[in-house]
């Protein structure tokens, strides 16, 4: 994200989307959507919105949001400099993650790069100072690292406390939560005792090879993180996604993780009592299947987070029934070929959250990844208009491998822009992969 001036959009990157209205109640439409050809489906042509690639408007030289790069994990949005505009921490793989500062005109400028390391996930929060002191109001970062494919036991995750000059100091050695042998894959901020409490951490790790690699809850005690044993954690779960939300509407933040199976942790912590969680996925109607991604998102605007999951073959929305079991059935499904992940944001100017789903290569030998889709919410959360997302440009006869996406809220107004990373590892037998670069994208819903 290195840009403050807008550049003309190249026509070669622009694909006009044709809409396919999808509903879980009309299952016959799903197969049509899966094979949708925007160039030939004349019966679907109408006065519909489309997804537009605006990468070259904001990153003409492709140095940031449009860079050609290897990536692993979600980029994150924060307001680092307190100017009210969204800033972005761009994810990379083994290269320095970069912070780009946004402005009110939709541009971004480079701020700084984090120290290069095998970084897989970061999360932002104001971790504050000693116990009993007020937060300093600056966004800090906690980042999980890999452990050299599970062969080292002395690595450290990073706890980067922002300083007054905008730089960061890594204090993980003194604060704790270094997780020296964990194969870091995902981090979520836990507000265990509500929004006024100190932000704590869930850290998810890949399965071990030579050394322990367990999922953890680290509780913030004020300049000190302490591992908490609760909800069956710490334990080996082979986790690579996580998200938070109060699914049972009791005022306490819960979280979900993609592990050997999808896991849902209910927050049972009482005021003044010890930190306590319970794993309740089966009790809440969630089948014991492995997913690529999952999140808790309020799609029907009732104040209760719904469950969105992505598997290789489909995206599924489970609306929250507001009583246990909260997620007993699928209310919307989108067939996929190589599903990877999703992100949520307001693509248009209504008040409903929309979705963008990212796909990978269908086969490691493919040269072109499967198409991404933007799902425009009808408002009820069980019916969406599926719009094709323009494919990233080709280079060396390939266009990368879909990795992640992040919605940037309030981009030049009330709607979101969506940054997409396309530089994920190409799968290989065993536990290694082939680095495959791809162009990043920035897209919006137009008009």
Secondary structure as UniProt FT lines:
FT   HELIX           11..13
FT   STRAND          20..23
FT   TURN            24..25
FT   HELIX           28..34
FT   TURN            38..40
FT   HELIX           42..44
FT   STRAND          50..53
FT   HELIX           55..58
FT   TURN            60..61
FT   TURN            65..66
FT   STRAND          68..69
FT   STRAND          76..78
FT   TURN            80..81
FT   STRAND          87..90
FT   STRAND          98..102
FT   TURN            104..105
FT   STRAND          108..113
FT   STRAND          119..125
FT   TURN            131..132
FT   STRAND          140..145
FT   TURN            148..151
FT   STRAND          158..162
FT   TURN            164..165
FT   STRAND          168..170
FT   HELIX           172..175
FT   TURN            180..181
FT   STRAND          183..190
FT   TURN            192..193
FT   TURN            195..196
FT   STRAND          200..206
FT   STRAND          215..220
FT   STRAND          225..228
FT   TURN            231..232
FT   STRAND          241..245
FT   TURN            247..248
FT   STRAND          254..258
FT   STRAND          262..267
FT   TURN            271..272
FT   STRAND          277..279
FT   HELIX           282..284
FT   STRAND          293..297
FT   STRAND          306..310
FT   STRAND          314..318
FT   TURN            326..327
FT   STRAND          332..335
FT   STRAND          339..345
FT   STRAND          354..359
FT   TURN            364..365
FT   STRAND          373..377
FT   STRAND          383..388
FT   TURN            396..397
FT   STRAND          404..408
FT   TURN            409..412
FT   STRAND          417..421
FT   STRAND          426..427
FT   TURN            430..431
FT   STRAND          433..434
FT   STRAND          438..439
FT   STRAND          441..446
//
